[in-house]
Structures are given as C-alpha cells and as structure tokens.
Amino acid sequence: MDTVPLWVLVLALVLLILLSAFFAMAETALMASNKYRLRHLAERGNRGAVTSLWLLARTDRFLSLVLIANILLNAMAAALVTVVAIDLYGDEEGVIAAAAATVAFLLIVFAEVSPKVIGATYPEPIAVATSLPLQALLRMARPVVGIVNLFVRGLLRLLGIRTGADAPPARLSPEELRSIVLDSGPTGAQKHRSILLNLFDLESVKVDDIMVPRAQIEALNLAAPLDTILDQLTTCYHNKLPVYEGEINRIVGILHVRKAVGLLRQADELDKDHLRELLVAPYFVPQETHALDQLQQFQEQRERLGIIVDEYGEVQGLVTLDDIIEEMIGNFTTSMPGAARGEAVAWNARGECLLEGSTPLRDINKKLGLSLPLDGPKTVNGLLLEQLQDIPEAPISLKIGNCIIEVVQVQNQAIKVVKLLRPVSARRLLPF
C-alpha cells in the first residue's frame, strides 16, 4: 500500500460508505412508499414514479440487487479500513480489533441507520429520485441477480412460500380502506373524508335505520272524503305520495303529486277513479336490506322510493334515494318543514341537548359523539322504553352508558321530549 496515498484510501472509503448508504436509503424508501401515491404520480406522467412501480413489481430482483451491492460494499469498506490500520499501526491483534470496531461503527451510523431513517421519512421523493439509476443497475446486473434468485426461489419453494406471480393478489378489505382514509389526516379535505367514511359505514346500515317511520309517513287514503284528499294534495311537501285504502298496510300505489295537480287544473270534476289511473305500482323493500344494497337496487330498478315491510308484510316505514344519499353526504336542501331538525342535535353551552323522542340514535351518536346502543331500538324513545320496561311519567332520568338522559315530556303513550347531559369525560376543561 506504499504506492497508494493515504488520502486516496480515505476517499475510497468515503465513496464506499456513500454507495452503501445510497442502496440502504433507496431500499427503505421504495419499500416504505405509498403505492397509491406513486400510482397517482405515475398517472400524471412522473417517470420516476413509473420506474418505482416497475421496481416494486419485481421486488425479489430489486432486493437481491440491493443486498448484493450492500454486502460487497461493506466487505470492501471493512477490508480497506483493516488494510489502512495494519499499514499505519502494524498487524497486532489490538489494531485489527480496533479497525473492525471502527468500520462497524461507520457502517452502522453512516451506511445503515441514518440513510434508512431518511428513506423512511421521505419515501416517495427519494424513491422517485433513485428509481432510474436502480433500474439501470438492475438491468446490468441481471445475470448475477438471476443466479441468486434461482437459488432463492428453490429454497422458498421447499418452504412452501409463493412469491411474485405465484403469490395471491393482495386485496384491501373495506376496513383497510377505511383505515387508509382515516390515516390520510389533514391532507385530504374534511368533507371528502367524511363522505368516504360514510360510504364505508353504509355497508353496515340497514334501511330501517334511515327510514321514515310508519307513524311519520305522509300518505293518501283513498277511503277519505274527496275534499280531504284534495286538500292534502295541495298542501303536501313531497313529490310522490304512497296511496292506501282504509289502512296503511293496504298500499295500492304511488301517486306523482305533480300529475295529480295538473289533473286538477284540467278536469272540471275530479274523482277517485282519476287518481287511481295515475297510480304506479309500489316498490316494496324488505326490512333487513342493507342501505348500500338498496342504493344499487334503486339504480337497477330505476326507483326512488321504497315501502319497507317486515317479515309479515306489514308496512314499517318508507325509504327514498334521498335518504340514502343524505346518509353519505349529510342533509341537503328540502322543502319539508322541520328538515333542519338534525342541525339542532348539538350540545349547548351548558352541555345539554334537547331532542324529540323520535330522534334516531344513529344521528345522536354521530352528531354528539356518544355511543348509545344501536342493536335494538332505533330511536331514543324506543331505547328508554326498553330500559324502563314501562311508559314513564316525566320528569325521570336514567344513565345509559356514560350519558344521562332526562325524560322531559310524555305524550300519547310515547316519550315526546328528552334532555341529554354531556358526559363528564367529553366536557371541555375551562381555563381558570
């Protein structure tokens, strides 16, 4: 080594450590990259992202290249430090041990830990920047990598491990997709995240969770006097009305209100037979149908309104396409009075919330951050009646979970108004 200047040896050592750090950083960055983000960049024409996806599709070859390069570079660096140490201080055992410790420290700090931390911190930018030279190196080292992979695949087959094209395709479950949306953090628009999360929740929601209950259905009774029917037609707030004869379980059709109003203007004498001619066949929906399935059924059947029936064929409620869409994106414009009641589901300054007994428990949980049980009754009235096993006399309070509910008003064998008290754990701590 007398013919080689010391500064050349030191420069060679620095170069070997930098190359080893490059491969360690590139490996960590590529393996830690978000494939969906890379795919988005690739669709926008980013060549580095395209190459990164190409490397990820050949993970076995890429990892073989990185490991071969790292092992060779680290071995050369260790040998070089040892040679320099022996040349300067002799070949004593202490010198060799000190050289080994020195090179191990340099490789751990500068060629392994630091570059890998950097690669894990900025995965996509580094993967995009390093993918092109890695692709070129992989193509040049194809014979060596191919020989190594030949033995590796043979060993993996003996162990029963499938890789590459033989491996089963990775598919994300709805829960995993939900986790991806939740992990997006503040990078995504809050409204978009809310819609996506509601869409995932739609698979677990049934139509009877979002239906208009039977008692609140606005329907037309053909058995009523004609004047009553006409008054109802001219004052209704809906475009379509279920029509029954005698009692609600005998629904005979759906009436398009605009057509009926147009008929009022054209016909001098309007009778019930004219209304029957305007009816279309009702569309019935089983009570246990999931909201997402019903959304698809509405699309396929080209319907917008369904009558929900139980296993005995009795009417339980009504669901519309708007109800399901509102479940995903929230309430939107409507001419129905009291439609903005959902906006009143909020805590006031005293930590209280005054609600109607017919308020759905799902809305309460979603807007007040509570966890009232949803596996039984659908409304706060039903929940309280189930807990009390009796129709209470106001005022009375009970605690369900960590929330105190006070019955304020009882009317017509039902709880009309309740007051919820915010749980202590959910109250904001006021500064003193």
CORTA-V130512 format. One record per residue. N is the residue number from 1. RES is the residue in three letters. SS is DSSP state (a for helix, b for strand, c for the rest). PHI is phi in whole degrees, -180 to 180 (999 if undefined). Layout:
n = (N | N)
res = (RES | RES)
ss = (SS | SS)
phi = (PHI | PHI)
This chain:
n = (1 | 2 | 3 | 4 | 5 | 6 | 7 | 8 | 9 | 10 | 11 | 12 | 13 | 14 | 15 | 16 | 17 | 18 | 19 | 20 | 21 | 22 | 23 | 24 | 25 | 26 | 27 | 28 | 29 | 30 | 31 | 32 | 33 | 34 | 35 | 36 | 37 | 38 | 39 | 40 | 41 | 42 | 43 | 44 | 45 | 46 | 47 | 48 | 49 | 50 | 51 | 52 | 53 | 54 | 55 | 56 | 57 | 58 | 59 | 60 | 61 | 62 | 63 | 64 | 65 | 66 | 67 | 68 | 69 | 70 | 71 | 72 | 73 | 74 | 75 | 76 | 77 | 78 | 79 | 80 | 81 | 82 | 83 | 84 | 85 | 86 | 87 | 88 | 89 | 90 | 91 | 92 | 93 | 94 | 95 | 96 | 97 | 98 | 99 | 100 | 101 | 102 | 103 | 104 | 105 | 106 | 107 | 108 | 109 | 110 | 111 | 112 | 113 | 114 | 115 | 116 | 117 | 118 | 119 | 120 | 121 | 122 | 123 | 124 | 125 | 126 | 127 | 128 | 129 | 130 | 131 | 132 | 133 | 134 | 135 | 136 | 137 | 138 | 139 | 140 | 141 | 142 | 143 | 144 | 145 | 146 | 147 | 148 | 149 | 150 | 151 | 152 | 153 | 154 | 155 | 156 | 157 | 158 | 159 | 160 | 161 | 162 | 163 | 164 | 165 | 166 | 167 | 168 | 169 | 170 | 171 | 172 | 173 | 174 | 175 | 176 | 177 | 178 | 179 | 180 | 181 | 182 | 183 | 184 | 185 | 186 | 187 | 188 | 189 | 190 | 191 | 192 | 193 | 194 | 195 | 196 | 197 | 198 | 199 | 200 | 201 | 202 | 203 | 204 | 205 | 206 | 207 | 208 | 209 | 210 | 211 | 212 | 213 | 214 | 215 | 216 | 217 | 218 | 219 | 220 | 221 | 222 | 223 | 224 | 225 | 226 | 227 | 228 | 229 | 230 | 231 | 232 | 233 | 234 | 235 | 236 | 237 | 238 | 239 | 240 | 241 | 242 | 243 | 244 | 245 | 246 | 247 | 248 | 249 | 250 | 251 | 252 | 253 | 254 | 255 | 256 | 257 | 258 | 259 | 260 | 261 | 262 | 263 | 264 | 265 | 266 | 267 | 268 | 269 | 270 | 271 | 272 | 273 | 274 | 275 | 276 | 277 | 278 | 279 | 280 | 281 | 282 | 283 | 284 | 285 | 286 | 287 | 288 | 289 | 290 | 291 | 292 | 293 | 294 | 295 | 296 | 297 | 298 | 299 | 300 | 301 | 302 | 303 | 304 | 305 | 306 | 307 | 308 | 309 | 310 | 311 | 312 | 313 | 314 | 315 | 316 | 317 | 318 | 319 | 320 | 321 | 322 | 323 | 324 | 325 | 326 | 327 | 328 | 329 | 330 | 331 | 332 | 333 | 334 | 335 | 336 | 337 | 338 | 339 | 340 | 341 | 342 | 343 | 344 | 345 | 346 | 347 | 348 | 349 | 350 | 351 | 352 | 353 | 354 | 355 | 356 | 357 | 358 | 359 | 360 | 361 | 362 | 363 | 364 | 365 | 366 | 367 | 368 | 369 | 370 | 371 | 372 | 373 | 374 | 375 | 376 | 377 | 378 | 379 | 380 | 381 | 382 | 383 | 384 | 385 | 386 | 387 | 388 | 389 | 390 | 391 | 392 | 393 | 394 | 395 | 396 | 397 | 398 | 399 | 400 | 401 | 402 | 403 | 404 | 405 | 406 | 407 | 408 | 409 | 410 | 411 | 412 | 413 | 414 | 415 | 416 | 417 | 418 | 419 | 420 | 421 | 422 | 423 | 424 | 425 | 426 | 427 | 428 | 429 | 430 | 431 | 432)
res = (MET | ASP | THR | VAL | PRO | LEU | TRP | VAL | LEU | VAL | LEU | ALA | LEU | VAL | LEU | LEU | ILE | LEU | LEU | SER | ALA | PHE | PHE | ALA | MET | ALA | GLU | THR | ALA | LEU | MET | ALA | SER | ASN | LYS | TYR | ARG | LEU | ARG | HIS | LEU | ALA | GLU | ARG | GLY | ASN | ARG | GLY | ALA | VAL | THR | SER | LEU | TRP | LEU | LEU | ALA | ARG | THR | ASP | ARG | PHE | LEU | SER | LEU | VAL | LEU | ILE | ALA | ASN | ILE | LEU | LEU | ASN | ALA | MET | ALA | ALA | ALA | LEU | VAL | THR | VAL | VAL | ALA | ILE | ASP | LEU | TYR | GLY | ASP | GLU | GLU | GLY | VAL | ILE | ALA | ALA | ALA | ALA | ALA | THR | VAL | ALA | PHE | LEU | LEU | ILE | VAL | PHE | ALA | GLU | VAL | SER | PRO | LYS | VAL | ILE | GLY | ALA | THR | TYR | PRO | GLU | PRO | ILE | ALA | VAL | ALA | THR | SER | LEU | PRO | LEU | GLN | ALA | LEU | LEU | ARG | MET | ALA | ARG | PRO | VAL | VAL | GLY | ILE | VAL | ASN | LEU | PHE | VAL | ARG | GLY | LEU | LEU | ARG | LEU | LEU | GLY | ILE | ARG | THR | GLY | ALA | ASP | ALA | PRO | PRO | ALA | ARG | LEU | SER | PRO | GLU | GLU | LEU | ARG | SER | ILE | VAL | LEU | ASP | SER | GLY | PRO | THR | GLY | ALA | GLN | LYS | HIS | ARG | SER | ILE | LEU | LEU | ASN | LEU | PHE | ASP | LEU | GLU | SER | VAL | LYS | VAL | ASP | ASP | ILE | MET | VAL | PRO | ARG | ALA | GLN | ILE | GLU | ALA | LEU | ASN | LEU | ALA | ALA | PRO | LEU | ASP | THR | ILE | LEU | ASP | GLN | LEU | THR | THR | CYS | TYR | HIS | ASN | LYS | LEU | PRO | VAL | TYR | GLU | GLY | GLU | ILE | ASN | ARG | ILE | VAL | GLY | ILE | LEU | HIS | VAL | ARG | LYS | ALA | VAL | GLY | LEU | LEU | ARG | GLN | ALA | ASP | GLU | LEU | ASP | LYS | ASP | HIS | LEU | ARG | GLU | LEU | LEU | VAL | ALA | PRO | TYR | PHE | VAL | PRO | GLN | GLU | THR | HIS | ALA | LEU | ASP | GLN | LEU | GLN | GLN | PHE | GLN | GLU | GLN | ARG | GLU | ARG | LEU | GLY | ILE | ILE | VAL | ASP | GLU | TYR | GLY | GLU | VAL | GLN | GLY | LEU | VAL | THR | LEU | ASP | ASP | ILE | ILE | GLU | GLU | MET | ILE | GLY | ASN | PHE | THR | THR | SER | MET | PRO | GLY | ALA | ALA | ARG | GLY | GLU | ALA | VAL | ALA | TRP | ASN | ALA | ARG | GLY | GLU | CYS | LEU | LEU | GLU | GLY | SER | THR | PRO | LEU | ARG | ASP | ILE | ASN | LYS | LYS | LEU | GLY | LEU | SER | LEU | PRO | LEU | ASP | GLY | PRO | LYS | THR | VAL | ASN | GLY | LEU | LEU | LEU | GLU | GLN | LEU | GLN | ASP | ILE | PRO | GLU | ALA | PRO | ILE | SER | LEU | LYS | ILE | GLY | ASN | CYS | ILE | ILE | GLU | VAL | VAL | GLN | VAL | GLN | ASN | GLN | ALA | ILE | LYS | VAL | VAL | LYS | LEU | LEU | ARG | PRO | VAL | SER | ALA | ARG | ARG | LEU | LEU | PRO | PHE)
ss = (c | c | c | c | c | a | a | a | a | a | a | a | a | a | a | a | a | a | a | a | a | a | a | a | a | a | a | a | a | a | a | a | c | c | a | a | a | a | a | a | a | a | a | c | c | c | a | a | a | a | a | a | a | a | a | a | c | c | a | a | a | a | a | a | a | a | a | a | a | a | a | a | a | a | a | a | a | a | a | a | a | a | a | a | a | a | a | a | a | c | c | c | a | a | a | a | a | a | a | a | a | a | a | a | a | a | a | a | a | a | a | a | a | a | a | a | a | a | a | a | a | c | a | a | a | a | a | a | a | a | a | a | a | a | a | a | a | a | a | a | c | a | a | a | a | a | a | a | a | a | a | a | a | a | a | a | a | a | c | c | c | c | c | a | a | a | c | c | c | c | c | c | c | a | a | a | a | a | a | a | a | a | a | c | a | a | a | c | c | a | a | a | a | a | a | a | a | a | a | a | a | a | a | a | c | b | a | a | a | a | c | b | b | a | a | a | c | c | b | b | b | c | c | c | c | a | a | a | a | a | a | a | a | a | a | c | c | c | c | b | b | b | b | b | c | c | c | c | c | c | b | b | b | b | b | b | a | a | a | a | a | a | a | a | a | a | c | c | c | c | c | a | a | a | a | a | a | a | c | b | c | c | c | b | b | b | c | c | c | b | a | a | a | a | a | a | a | a | a | a | a | c | c | c | b | b | b | b | b | c | c | c | c | c | b | b | b | b | b | b | a | a | a | a | a | a | a | a | a | c | c | c | c | c | c | c | c | c | a | a | a | a | a | a | c | c | c | c | c | c | c | b | b | b | b | b | c | c | c | b | a | a | a | a | a | a | a | a | c | c | c | c | c | c | c | c | c | c | b | a | a | a | a | a | a | a | a | a | c | c | c | c | c | c | c | b | b | b | b | b | c | c | b | b | b | b | b | b | b | b | b | c | c | b | b | b | b | b | b | b | b | c | c | a | a | a | c | c | c | c | c | c)
phi = (999 | -65 | -82 | -104 | -62 | -63 | -65 | -69 | -65 | -64 | -63 | -64 | -64 | -62 | -64 | -64 | -65 | -65 | -64 | -63 | -64 | -60 | -66 | -65 | -67 | -65 | -62 | -63 | -64 | -68 | -72 | -92 | -68 | -81 | -62 | -70 | -69 | -64 | -65 | -63 | -65 | -64 | -66 | -92 | 93 | -76 | -66 | -63 | -67 | -61 | -67 | -61 | -65 | -63 | -68 | -66 | -75 | -126 | -61 | -62 | -69 | -62 | -64 | -62 | -61 | -65 | -68 | -62 | -64 | -64 | -64 | -65 | -65 | -67 | -66 | -65 | -65 | -63 | -65 | -65 | -64 | -64 | -63 | -63 | -64 | -66 | -66 | -87 | -122 | 96 | -103 | -73 | -62 | -64 | -65 | -65 | -64 | -65 | -64 | -63 | -66 | -64 | -67 | -64 | -63 | -61 | -70 | -65 | -77 | -96 | -113 | -126 | -66 | -59 | -65 | -72 | -64 | -63 | -63 | -74 | -78 | -126 | -66 | -67 | -59 | -71 | -62 | -64 | -74 | -99 | -68 | -65 | -63 | -65 | -63 | -64 | -66 | -64 | -69 | -71 | -95 | -56 | -61 | -65 | -63 | -63 | -65 | -62 | -66 | -62 | -73 | -64 | -65 | -62 | -66 | -67 | -64 | -63 | -86 | 76 | -103 | -98 | -132 | 62 | -69 | -79 | -75 | -64 | -65 | -82 | -123 | -90 | -78 | -57 | -65 | -68 | -63 | -62 | -64 | -63 | -65 | -66 | -76 | -66 | 61 | -77 | -69 | -99 | -62 | -60 | -66 | -64 | -62 | -64 | -65 | -64 | -65 | -64 | -66 | -65 | -68 | -62 | -68 | -98 | -96 | -100 | -64 | -75 | -79 | -120 | -75 | -82 | -61 | -53 | -68 | -105 | -71 | -91 | -133 | -105 | -103 | -68 | -80 | -77 | -60 | -63 | -63 | -64 | -64 | -66 | -62 | -66 | -65 | -81 | -118 | -73 | -108 | -123 | -83 | -129 | -128 | -66 | -121 | -127 | -128 | 92 | -141 | -61 | -74 | -104 | -76 | -105 | 171 | -119 | -104 | -83 | -62 | -62 | -66 | -67 | -66 | -63 | -68 | -62 | -76 | -92 | -95 | -73 | -124 | -101 | -123 | -68 | -66 | -63 | -68 | -61 | -67 | -87 | -72 | -113 | -61 | -71 | -113 | -99 | -127 | -62 | -63 | -88 | -68 | -77 | -62 | -66 | -64 | -68 | -61 | -68 | -66 | -59 | -67 | -71 | -86 | 55 | -116 | -127 | -142 | -132 | -95 | -87 | -125 | -91 | -67 | -96 | 84 | -86 | -69 | -110 | 175 | -143 | -130 | -122 | -60 | -63 | -61 | -71 | -64 | -65 | -65 | -88 | -112 | 94 | -65 | -132 | -60 | -156 | -94 | -75 | -66 | 77 | -68 | -88 | -60 | -60 | -71 | -81 | -77 | -160 | -75 | -90 | -64 | -91 | 77 | -122 | -146 | -95 | -134 | -77 | -65 | -86 | -65 | -64 | -65 | -63 | -66 | -65 | -61 | -71 | -93 | -109 | 70 | -99 | -136 | -67 | -64 | -116 | -86 | -127 | -60 | -98 | -120 | -67 | -62 | -64 | -65 | -68 | -64 | -67 | -71 | -85 | 57 | -169 | -85 | -79 | -111 | -71 | -91 | -152 | -128 | -149 | -109 | -120 | 68 | -112 | -118 | -94 | -119 | -111 | -80 | -97 | -145 | -119 | -148 | 54 | 60 | -147 | -79 | -88 | -135 | -131 | -126 | -100 | -107 | -61 | -58 | -61 | -65 | -95 | -72 | -78 | -78 | -85 | -71 | -100)
